[in-house]
Amino acid sequence: MKRIQLENSFFEGLNNAYLFNGDGPTTLVDTGVSTPETREQLEDGLAEAGVGFAAIEQVLLTHFHADHAGLTGEIQAESGATVRCHAADAPLVEHDPDAEADMDASHERLFDEWGMPAAAQEQLLAFLDGDERLNGTGATVEPIAPGESVAAGDEQLEAMHLPGHTAGLTGYVRQGANGQELLSGDALLPEYTPNVGGADVRVDGALAQYLSTLDSVADAGFDRAHPGHRYPIEDPTARAREIIDHHRERTENVLAALAEHEPATPWRISAHLFGDLSNIHILHGPGEASAHLEHLQAHGIVERDGREYRRIETDPDTTALFP
């Protein structure tokens, strides 16, 4: 497996694409954003292994976001590669008009439900409109099922569904030199905690799903993880538990903000959690606040009235909320 690092000034630091070459299908896991600069970097990294776009026989995607799937259509157009990802994310990789229209409609509805001011909505929509160029062209997708094994170069990879950050986020399990390893996409990152709630507004109970994902990763006992950004994670179990603890602390911060400012919208809670927001974080901030508020509501700790939330319990025991 060869890791190819790609510059990414749009999202969360260096992206990783992973090349599998050998007797089986020449396979690329994730592709980077669709910009000329990123394409050149990907081509250079592939060339070091004697591979060009035309030689790629298979693309496995962790999820639909532009910084992971943006160049997929261009690769498929040159090589005829089979493109695979989870069925939940496939329509957005294909740029299906109905799926994209549904996503846009969900954004507009939630911006209002979150209490996002008009000026912030305008700034965010302007950013998202400019961001469309990063998505590149659509690709024809063959869905991959959780637990399915697929040949990639000289290896076999097993698809592992890791929802939360997106509905269809999928990791790929491999047998590495040091034991069992996970290509984790954005489900497990070495520095940042992947956004939940805003990164994919289609996910119901986004925080609960993501906590379950983290618990599954921790229980699997992987010897190493290869994430979608930055550098390898040498202790995936510890990192997964660390992110669970982070969300436990964030939940306490949400409750503390409610105690001071209730009733409050997700936008107002987001302001207390993250301060002023710009660009994509205008989406991610209130989305994450909303995910935590929904998680608290599902456990009977807060209640929602219209766009606003208030506490039902003033001194809740939140231990049952986390694995």
N, C-alpha and C positions, 0 to 999 in steps of 0.2 A: 504494500500500500504506500502510495506517495501522497503526501500532503502538499497542496499548492495554496499558498497564502495570497490573498487578493486584497488590495487596498479598498477601504470602504469608509468614506467620510460622511455617509448619509445616515448610518445606523450605529451599531455598537462595536466599532473597531474592526480589525482585520477579519475578513471572512476566510473560511477554509473550504476548499474543494478537495476531494479525495479520489485519486486515480487507482484503479485496480486493473492490472495488465498481466497477460499470461495466456494460458491455453484456452481459457473460457472467454466470454464476451468482454471486450475492453469497456470498462464501466467507469463512469464518473458519478460520484455522489455529491450533489449540489453544484451550482454553476456560477454564482455571483451575479451582481447587478448587470443590467444591459447598458453599459457605457463603453465607448471605444477604448478607454483606458483599461477597464477591467478585462475586456475581451483580449487586449494585447497581453496583459499579465497572465491570463489563463492560457493563451496560446503559447507563450514563452515557457510556462511551467510544464505544459504537455510536451513541448518539443524536447525538453531535457530528457524525457522518457521515450523519445522517438515517436510521439503520437501527435496527430493533428485532429482538428474537429472532424474531418471526414472519416477518421478511423474509430471514432466513438460509436460503439454498438449499442450501448445501454446507458441511460441516465436514471439514477435513483434519486429521488428528491425527498428531503426530510419534511418540507412543507412548502406552501405556496408563496411565501413572502419574496419580494423582488430580489433581496440580497442573497437568496438561495436558489431561486428559479428563473431569474431574469434572462439569462442567456440560453435557456433550454430550447426555445423555439429556433434560434439561430443554429444551434448544434444539430437539432433534428433535421432542419432544412438542408444542411450540408451532408449529413451522414445517413439519414434515414433511421437514426437510433430509436430503439424502443424507450419510451419514457414511462416511468412507473412512480406512483405515489399513492397515498391512501385515497380512497374514494371520496372522502369528505372534502379533500382539498383539490381533487382533480379538476372540477369545473373552473376553478379560479386559475389554475395553471393553463387550462385550455382557453382562457379568456372568454368563457361562455357568456354571451350578453345577458341572459336572464340571471345568472349567478352574480354577475357584476352589478346589475341593476338592483337585485335584492340586497347586496351588501351596501350600496349607496343609500337605499331606502332605510336600512337598519341604522346606518350612521346618523341620518337626519333625525330619525325618531329618537334615538338615544341621546343625541346632543341636547335635545329639548328636555328629555327625562332627567338627564344629569344636571340640568340647570346651567348649561354652558352659555355664557353671554354671546350676543350676536357678533361682537367684534372678534371674539376668540374663534367662533365658528368660521367667520370669513377668513381669518388668518390660516386656520387649519385646512379649509377647503382649498385655498390657494396653494398651500404646500402639497396637498394630496394630488391636485391637478398637475403640478409640476413633477410630482413623483411618478406619474404614469409612464414617463419615458424609461424609467428604470426597469419596468416590467417586461420590456421587450415584446416579442411576438408570441402568440399562443402556440402550444404544442398539442399534438394528439397523445392522450394518456391512456395507458392500460393500468387499471388500479391494482395495487398490491394489498394482500390481506394480512392482517396481523398473524404472526407465526409462520408465514410462508417463507420458504427457503429459496434463494435465488443465486445462481452462479454469477460470480464477478471476478474476472481474471482467473487467478489460480485458487480462489477462495469460494466458500459458500457463506452468504450473509442471510441472517434471519431477521425478518421485519418485526419490530416491536412497537406497538402503538403507544404513544406518549402524549396524550391530549392535555390541553390546558392552555398553552401558548397559542396554538391553533387547534381546530377540531380534529384535523387529520395528522398532526405531527407524528412522524414515524422515525424511530431510530433503527439502526442496523447492527446486529450482534455478530461479531466475528471471533474466531479463535486466533489470538495474536501470539507473538513469541513468548510473552510473559503470562498468558492465561486468557480468560474470556474478556473481551473488550466491547465497548459500545460506541458506535458513531451516534452521538446524542443530538445532533442538530442544535436547536435552541432550547431543548428541554433541560439541559444541564450545561451551564456556562461557568468558566473559571472565575470570573470577576463580577459580572453583572447578574442580577436576578431577572430572568425573562419576564416580560410584562404579561400579566393575565388580565382579561377583561376588556382591554382596548386593542390588543394586538389582533384579536379575531372576535368580533362582537357576535358571531354566530354561536359561540360556545355557551351552553346553558350550565350554570353552576361552575363557572370557569375555575374558581379557586379550589373548590372541592375536587374537581377533576385533576387539577395540577398537583394538589397534595397527594392524591392517590398515585399519580405518576411518580412523584418523588419517592413515595414509600415503596413502590415496586422496584425502582432503580436501586434504592438502598438495600432492599431484601435480596436482590439478585447477586449482590456481592461482586460486581465487576472489578477486574484488576486494573483497568484503565478506561478512561473515556476520551473520545476524540470529538470535541465540540464543534459547533458551527462557526465559532469565533475564537480567536486567540490561540492559546496553547493547550496541550493535553492536560487532563485532570488525572493525577496519579492515585487519588483515593476517591472514586466516585461515590462510595457509600457515605463518607464523611461530608462530602460536598452536598449531597442530597439532603442529609440531616441538617446541615448548616442553612440551607435555603428554607427548609421547613421552619427552623427556629426564626429565621428572618421574617417569615410571614406571621408567625406567632407574635413577634414583637410589633409588626405593623398593625395587626388586629388590635393590640392594646393601645397603639397610638390613635387608631380610628375611634376607639371608645373614649379615649381621653379628649379628643377633639369634639366628640358629640357631647360629652359632659359639660364642656365649656360653651358650646355654640348651638346646641339642639333647639328646635329642629333644624336640620341642615341638609342641603343637597349634596350629591357626590362631588359636584364642582367646588363647593365650599370646603368640604373635607379635604379634597385634593390640594387646595391652596394651603391648608395647614400642614399637610404632609410634605408637599414638594415645593411650595413657594410659586413664583411666577414661572410659567411654562411657555415654550415656543416650539414651533414646527411640529414634528410627530408627537412630542410629549404633551401637546394640548389634547391629543387623543388618549395617550397612554395614562396620563395622570388621573383624570376622572374615571377612566375605565377601570383602573386598578382599585381606586377608592370604591367604586360601585361593586366590584367583585367581592371586596371584603364586607361591604354592607349587606350584600345579598347572602353571603355566607353566614353572617350574624343573624340575619332575618330567618334563614332556614333553620337555625337552631333556637329560635324564639328569644333571642337576646335584644333585638331591635325590631321595630315595626316601621312600616312605610305608609305615609299618607301623601298621596300625590307624588310630587318629586322629592319630598323631604322625609328624613328618617329621624327617629328618636329612640332612646333606650326604653325597653320594658323593664330590664333589670339594671339596677344602679351599681351592683357589685357582683357581676356574673363570674362564674367559674368557667373559663374558656378551654379547659384542658381537653374536653371531649371534641373540640373542633379540629384537633390536629392529631395525625397518626403518631 
